[in-house]
């Protein structure tokens, strides 16, 4: 049984029994709920603000873990990019140089990857820029690795064909010239004997009597055999492969036919005076990727270091061509 409550009545100076009606009870209950609810909400807000909810703390730990993993992956990606750049540098400046291959153009190595809408599905999120940038870096590395892989396949093929390449690259003089006195005109700007103006001479002239034997300077296939009364006159062009061709002009006779396979040192024709020529001689050219290069750099199997230095010195002197 609940205890009875009494209050002191100051008018009558007596204690009277205290009665509480239902409205007062309801208001008291509501006041109690409001007070306790306010206090509870205050404590909850303080706790969530400073300490976070258990779910938030779990999510925070997960985000911190993911950020750590992302930083680790970014570092690894940066290391991969550095290693790839080193591989590309070695490929262009060491391996491809050794095997006489042209470096891969930067436009090919740095080519784009994917289409314009490739990253559209990654947009619209808080961290879209980070995700898209990382995806682009990964795609770029993947594209460059593919190019590098194809390059190594080519270099590997060149390595397997190294002996063939060494036998094919022009490496001797096309006529017997042990005393180096047969070369009458060198590669470069020279005086034209007919027009008396300076013109670029794309080969070297070997002065020799008509009928002097002319030799293939490397293993090759006979690309063309031309008879002509003008220009270079009777000419043989050999295709050595690997981007090399050699030209033998002003001949008096042929000893090969088009499509024939020849070996280095094989006699292919004879010196003559055909075409635009002032006297019997052989005009000899070396072409790399259809561009003329200085033939004296390809006499390394014929010359000692001292002879090579002498021929370089002689080539610097002004002279007149014979064609």
C-alpha positions, 0 to 999 in steps of 0.5 A: 500500500502506497504511503499517504502524503500530507502537506502543511496548510498555513491558513489552518495551521494543520496537516492535510492529506495531499491528493494528486489528480490524473492531470497532475500525474500525467504532467509529472510523468511527461515532465519526467520523460522530457527531463530524462530523455533530454539528459539521455540524448545529451549523453548520447550526443556527447558520446557519439561526438567524441567517441563515435558509435561502435559501427562508426569506429569499425568503419573508421578502422576499415577506412584507415586500413583501406587508405594504408593499402591504397598508399602501399599500392600507389608506392608499388605502382610508382616503383613499377613505373620506375622499373618500366622506364629503366627497361625502356631506356635499356631497350632503346639505348643498349639492346636495340643498339647492339642489334642494329634496330631502331628505337621505338618512337615515344609516340608508340610507347606513350600511346593512349589506352581505351576510349573516351567512356572507359572511366565513365562508370567511375564518376559520381563518387566522393573519391572518383578523381583518385580512382580514375587517376589510379585506373589511368596509371594502371592502364598506361603501365599495362599498355607500355608493358605490352609494347615493351613485351613486343619489343623484347620479342623482336630483340630476342628474334634479332639475338637468334639471328645475330650470326645471320645479321653479322654475315649480312651487314656490309663489312668489307671493301667492294674491290681489293684496296689494301694500300687504300689508294683506290678511293678517289672520292669520299662520302659527303659534299664534293665537286661534281666533275660535269657541272663544277658545283658542289653536290652531295656524294652519297657513296665512295668512288673506287678508281680501278681499271675496267674489268677489276672484280667487284665483290659483295660486301655482305650476304644478300639477295640481288635486289636489282640488276640494271643496264643503263647508259645514263646516271649510275650506268650499269648497277647492281643493288643488293638487299642484305636485310636488317634494313641494309642495301648496297649499290654498285654502279658504272659496271662493265659486266654482271656476274649475278642475276636478280633474286640470286643469293650471294655471299660476302666476298663473292664476285658479282660484277666488274668495274666499268665506265658506264653511265655518267662517269669520267673514267673507269671506277666503282661508285659504291653506296651503303643505305640504311633504311633507304638513307645513304650512310658513310660506307667507310664506317663499314670497312671494319673487317678490312681495316686495322685501327691505323688504316681506319684512322688514315681513311678518315683523315683522307675523307676529310680532304676536298676532292672531285667525284668521278660521276 
